[in-house]
Amino acid sequence: WKSVFKQITFLFDLHKSGDEGMILPKDRFPEFNEIAITWNRFTSEVEARELNRYVATIAVVNKFQGQTLEAMELFERQVMENNFSVDEADVVLTTCHAAKGMEWDN
């Protein structure tokens, strides 16, 4: 989740850079290596090139706009830092990596 928060932070900075744009870090955004880019161009490129790995973080920034960082901090406090037991939780997210590929005969 920290990696996702970092990506959201970079994209929030891009969003607030306006028409000036910025250069995104090449290790996190290799498709946009060392080019100055604006928010509108970034989102257009992501859509045109079907770079789906950025779609969710773009949606977060579009939803919360100027309050993106505050929303992330609230999420971290309310969700990530609270350790609810299974009995206390309203929703439980799990994964079953060991079962991957075993759902059907190959």
Biotite code that builds the C-alpha atoms (Angstrom):
import biotite.structure as struc

atoms = struc.array([
    struc.Atom([0.000, 0.000, 0.000], chain_id="A", res_id=1, res_name="TRP", atom_name="CA", element="C"),
    struc.Atom([2.927, 2.342, 0.567], chain_id="A", res_id=2, res_name="LYS", atom_name="CA", element="C"),
    struc.Atom([3.938, 1.989, -3.079], chain_id="A", res_id=3, res_name="SER", atom_name="CA", element="C"),
    struc.Atom([0.403, 2.855, -4.178], chain_id="A", res_id=4, res_name="VAL", atom_name="CA", element="C"),
    struc.Atom([0.364, 5.889, -1.863], chain_id="A", res_id=5, res_name="PHE", atom_name="CA", element="C"),
    struc.Atom([3.671, 7.016, -3.363], chain_id="A", res_id=6, res_name="LYS", atom_name="CA", element="C"),
    struc.Atom([2.268, 6.716, -6.882], chain_id="A", res_id=7, res_name="GLN", atom_name="CA", element="C"),
    struc.Atom([-0.827, 8.695, -5.867], chain_id="A", res_id=8, res_name="ILE", atom_name="CA", element="C"),
    struc.Atom([1.419, 11.387, -4.366], chain_id="A", res_id=9, res_name="THR", atom_name="CA", element="C"),
    struc.Atom([3.398, 11.734, -7.605], chain_id="A", res_id=10, res_name="PHE", atom_name="CA", element="C"),
    struc.Atom([0.207, 11.919, -9.653], chain_id="A", res_id=11, res_name="LEU", atom_name="CA", element="C"),
    struc.Atom([-1.303, 14.458, -7.249], chain_id="A", res_id=12, res_name="PHE", atom_name="CA", element="C"),
    struc.Atom([1.807, 16.610, -7.715], chain_id="A", res_id=13, res_name="ASP", atom_name="CA", element="C"),
    struc.Atom([1.395, 16.260, -11.479], chain_id="A", res_id=14, res_name="LEU", atom_name="CA", element="C"),
    struc.Atom([-2.282, 17.215, -11.207], chain_id="A", res_id=15, res_name="HIS", atom_name="CA", element="C"),
    struc.Atom([-1.534, 20.375, -9.262], chain_id="A", res_id=16, res_name="LYS", atom_name="CA", element="C"),
    struc.Atom([1.375, 21.349, -11.582], chain_id="A", res_id=17, res_name="SER", atom_name="CA", element="C"),
    struc.Atom([-1.170, 22.663, -14.081], chain_id="A", res_id=18, res_name="GLY", atom_name="CA", element="C"),
    struc.Atom([-0.045, 23.692, -17.563], chain_id="A", res_id=19, res_name="ASP", atom_name="CA", element="C"),
    struc.Atom([3.585, 23.711, -16.436], chain_id="A", res_id=20, res_name="GLU", atom_name="CA", element="C"),
    struc.Atom([3.646, 19.944, -15.980], chain_id="A", res_id=21, res_name="GLY", atom_name="CA", element="C"),
    struc.Atom([6.556, 18.038, -14.511], chain_id="A", res_id=22, res_name="MET", atom_name="CA", element="C"),
    struc.Atom([8.968, 15.192, -15.111], chain_id="A", res_id=23, res_name="ILE", atom_name="CA", element="C"),
    struc.Atom([7.828, 11.982, -13.459], chain_id="A", res_id=24, res_name="LEU", atom_name="CA", element="C"),
    struc.Atom([10.419, 9.649, -11.885], chain_id="A", res_id=25, res_name="PRO", atom_name="CA", element="C"),
    struc.Atom([11.516, 7.120, -14.497], chain_id="A", res_id=26, res_name="LYS", atom_name="CA", element="C"),
    struc.Atom([11.678, 4.248, -12.003], chain_id="A", res_id=27, res_name="ASP", atom_name="CA", element="C"),
    struc.Atom([7.955, 4.600, -11.229], chain_id="A", res_id=28, res_name="ARG", atom_name="CA", element="C"),
    struc.Atom([6.731, 5.837, -14.610], chain_id="A", res_id=29, res_name="PHE", atom_name="CA", element="C"),
    struc.Atom([9.064, 4.244, -17.194], chain_id="A", res_id=30, res_name="PRO", atom_name="CA", element="C"),
    struc.Atom([6.652, 4.919, -20.068], chain_id="A", res_id=31, res_name="GLU", atom_name="CA", element="C"),
    struc.Atom([7.128, 8.657, -19.501], chain_id="A", res_id=32, res_name="PHE", atom_name="CA", element="C"),
    struc.Atom([10.903, 8.581, -19.135], chain_id="A", res_id=33, res_name="ASN", atom_name="CA", element="C"),
    struc.Atom([12.423, 12.029, -18.674], chain_id="A", res_id=34, res_name="GLU", atom_name="CA", element="C"),
    struc.Atom([9.767, 14.025, -20.512], chain_id="A", res_id=35, res_name="ILE", atom_name="CA", element="C"),
    struc.Atom([7.880, 16.948, -19.048], chain_id="A", res_id=36, res_name="ALA", atom_name="CA", element="C"),
    struc.Atom([4.196, 16.073, -19.090], chain_id="A", res_id=37, res_name="ILE", atom_name="CA", element="C"),
    struc.Atom([0.980, 17.722, -17.944], chain_id="A", res_id=38, res_name="THR", atom_name="CA", element="C"),
    struc.Atom([-1.897, 16.032, -16.117], chain_id="A", res_id=39, res_name="TRP", atom_name="CA", element="C"),
    struc.Atom([-4.159, 16.177, -19.176], chain_id="A", res_id=40, res_name="ASN", atom_name="CA", element="C"),
    struc.Atom([-1.513, 14.738, -21.466], chain_id="A", res_id=41, res_name="ARG", atom_name="CA", element="C"),
    struc.Atom([-0.658, 12.019, -18.931], chain_id="A", res_id=42, res_name="PHE", atom_name="CA", element="C"),
    struc.Atom([-4.277, 10.907, -18.560], chain_id="A", res_id=43, res_name="THR", atom_name="CA", element="C"),
    struc.Atom([-4.787, 11.014, -22.347], chain_id="A", res_id=44, res_name="SER", atom_name="CA", element="C"),
    struc.Atom([-1.645, 8.940, -22.923], chain_id="A", res_id=45, res_name="GLU", atom_name="CA", element="C"),
    struc.Atom([-2.666, 6.405, -20.284], chain_id="A", res_id=46, res_name="VAL", atom_name="CA", element="C"),
    struc.Atom([-6.036, 5.976, -21.952], chain_id="A", res_id=47, res_name="GLU", atom_name="CA", element="C"),
    struc.Atom([-4.690, 5.896, -25.521], chain_id="A", res_id=48, res_name="ALA", atom_name="CA", element="C"),
    struc.Atom([-1.892, 3.450, -24.699], chain_id="A", res_id=49, res_name="ARG", atom_name="CA", element="C"),
    struc.Atom([-4.086, 1.387, -22.335], chain_id="A", res_id=50, res_name="GLU", atom_name="CA", element="C"),
    struc.Atom([-1.634, 1.746, -19.446], chain_id="A", res_id=51, res_name="LEU", atom_name="CA", element="C"),
    struc.Atom([-4.079, 0.238, -16.994], chain_id="A", res_id=52, res_name="ASN", atom_name="CA", element="C"),
    struc.Atom([-1.640, 0.204, -14.081], chain_id="A", res_id=53, res_name="ARG", atom_name="CA", element="C"),
    struc.Atom([-2.297, 3.947, -13.629], chain_id="A", res_id=54, res_name="TYR", atom_name="CA", element="C"),
    struc.Atom([-6.090, 3.961, -13.989], chain_id="A", res_id=55, res_name="VAL", atom_name="CA", element="C"),
    struc.Atom([-6.940, 3.469, -10.308], chain_id="A", res_id=56, res_name="ALA", atom_name="CA", element="C"),
    struc.Atom([-4.523, 6.146, -9.087], chain_id="A", res_id=57, res_name="THR", atom_name="CA", element="C"),
    struc.Atom([-5.795, 8.581, -11.714], chain_id="A", res_id=58, res_name="ILE", atom_name="CA", element="C"),
    struc.Atom([-9.328, 7.897, -10.459], chain_id="A", res_id=59, res_name="ALA", atom_name="CA", element="C"),
    struc.Atom([-8.292, 8.679, -6.868], chain_id="A", res_id=60, res_name="VAL", atom_name="CA", element="C"),
    struc.Atom([-6.742, 12.017, -7.868], chain_id="A", res_id=61, res_name="VAL", atom_name="CA", element="C"),
    struc.Atom([-9.736, 12.898, -10.070], chain_id="A", res_id=62, res_name="ASN", atom_name="CA", element="C"),
    struc.Atom([-12.146, 12.059, -7.251], chain_id="A", res_id=63, res_name="LYS", atom_name="CA", element="C"),
    struc.Atom([-10.438, 13.955, -4.424], chain_id="A", res_id=64, res_name="PHE", atom_name="CA", element="C"),
    struc.Atom([-8.547, 16.607, -6.433], chain_id="A", res_id=65, res_name="GLN", atom_name="CA", element="C"),
    struc.Atom([-7.159, 19.176, -3.953], chain_id="A", res_id=66, res_name="GLY", atom_name="CA", element="C"),
    struc.Atom([-7.996, 16.951, -0.986], chain_id="A", res_id=67, res_name="GLN", atom_name="CA", element="C"),
    struc.Atom([-6.167, 13.888, -2.309], chain_id="A", res_id=68, res_name="THR", atom_name="CA", element="C"),
    struc.Atom([-3.428, 13.906, 0.340], chain_id="A", res_id=69, res_name="LEU", atom_name="CA", element="C"),
    struc.Atom([-5.940, 14.467, 3.138], chain_id="A", res_id=70, res_name="GLU", atom_name="CA", element="C"),
    struc.Atom([-8.065, 11.573, 1.834], chain_id="A", res_id=71, res_name="ALA", atom_name="CA", element="C"),
    struc.Atom([-4.996, 9.322, 1.745], chain_id="A", res_id=72, res_name="MET", atom_name="CA", element="C"),
    struc.Atom([-4.065, 10.279, 5.321], chain_id="A", res_id=73, res_name="GLU", atom_name="CA", element="C"),
    struc.Atom([-7.629, 9.604, 6.482], chain_id="A", res_id=74, res_name="LEU", atom_name="CA", element="C"),
    struc.Atom([-7.617, 6.218, 4.720], chain_id="A", res_id=75, res_name="PHE", atom_name="CA", element="C"),
    struc.Atom([-4.297, 5.349, 6.343], chain_id="A", res_id=76, res_name="GLU", atom_name="CA", element="C"),
    struc.Atom([-5.536, 6.272, 9.818], chain_id="A", res_id=77, res_name="ARG", atom_name="CA", element="C"),
    struc.Atom([-8.990, 4.736, 9.521], chain_id="A", res_id=78, res_name="GLN", atom_name="CA", element="C"),
    struc.Atom([-8.136, 1.588, 7.578], chain_id="A", res_id=79, res_name="VAL", atom_name="CA", element="C"),
    struc.Atom([-4.448, 0.746, 7.444], chain_id="A", res_id=80, res_name="MET", atom_name="CA", element="C"),
    struc.Atom([-3.476, 1.614, 11.013], chain_id="A", res_id=81, res_name="GLU", atom_name="CA", element="C"),
    struc.Atom([-6.511, 0.056, 12.682], chain_id="A", res_id=82, res_name="ASN", atom_name="CA", element="C"),
    struc.Atom([-6.038, -3.631, 13.267], chain_id="A", res_id=83, res_name="ASN", atom_name="CA", element="C"),
    struc.Atom([-9.557, -4.962, 13.456], chain_id="A", res_id=84, res_name="PHE", atom_name="CA", element="C"),
    struc.Atom([-10.152, -8.581, 14.257], chain_id="A", res_id=85, res_name="SER", atom_name="CA", element="C"),
    struc.Atom([-12.182, -10.605, 11.763], chain_id="A", res_id=86, res_name="VAL", atom_name="CA", element="C"),
    struc.Atom([-15.132, -10.461, 14.163], chain_id="A", res_id=87, res_name="ASP", atom_name="CA", element="C"),
    struc.Atom([-14.997, -6.634, 14.319], chain_id="A", res_id=88, res_name="GLU", atom_name="CA", element="C"),
    struc.Atom([-14.544, -6.020, 10.590], chain_id="A", res_id=89, res_name="ALA", atom_name="CA", element="C"),
    struc.Atom([-17.370, -5.159, 8.211], chain_id="A", res_id=90, res_name="ASP", atom_name="CA", element="C"),
    struc.Atom([-15.335, -6.384, 5.223], chain_id="A", res_id=91, res_name="VAL", atom_name="CA", element="C"),
    struc.Atom([-12.466, -8.879, 5.074], chain_id="A", res_id=92, res_name="VAL", atom_name="CA", element="C"),
    struc.Atom([-10.191, -8.958, 2.024], chain_id="A", res_id=93, res_name="LEU", atom_name="CA", element="C"),
    struc.Atom([-8.170, -12.099, 1.445], chain_id="A", res_id=94, res_name="THR", atom_name="CA", element="C"),
    struc.Atom([-6.138, -13.730, -1.284], chain_id="A", res_id=95, res_name="THR", atom_name="CA", element="C"),
    struc.Atom([-5.567, -17.359, -2.142], chain_id="A", res_id=96, res_name="CYS", atom_name="CA", element="C"),
    struc.Atom([-2.267, -17.387, -3.993], chain_id="A", res_id=97, res_name="HIS", atom_name="CA", element="C"),
    struc.Atom([-1.585, -21.060, -3.389], chain_id="A", res_id=98, res_name="ALA", atom_name="CA", element="C"),
    struc.Atom([-4.790, -21.979, -5.229], chain_id="A", res_id=99, res_name="ALA", atom_name="CA", element="C"),
    struc.Atom([-4.055, -19.870, -8.314], chain_id="A", res_id=100, res_name="LYS", atom_name="CA", element="C"),
    struc.Atom([-4.388, -21.927, -11.471], chain_id="A", res_id=101, res_name="GLY", atom_name="CA", element="C"),
    struc.Atom([-6.019, -24.829, -9.645], chain_id="A", res_id=102, res_name="MET", atom_name="CA", element="C"),
    struc.Atom([-9.600, -23.678, -10.247], chain_id="A", res_id=103, res_name="GLU", atom_name="CA", element="C"),
    struc.Atom([-9.976, -25.614, -13.485], chain_id="A", res_id=104, res_name="TRP", atom_name="CA", element="C"),
    struc.Atom([-8.171, -28.400, -15.272], chain_id="A", res_id=105, res_name="ASP", atom_name="CA", element="C"),
    struc.Atom([-5.565, -27.012, -17.658], chain_id="A", res_id=106, res_name="ASN", atom_name="CA", element="C"),
])
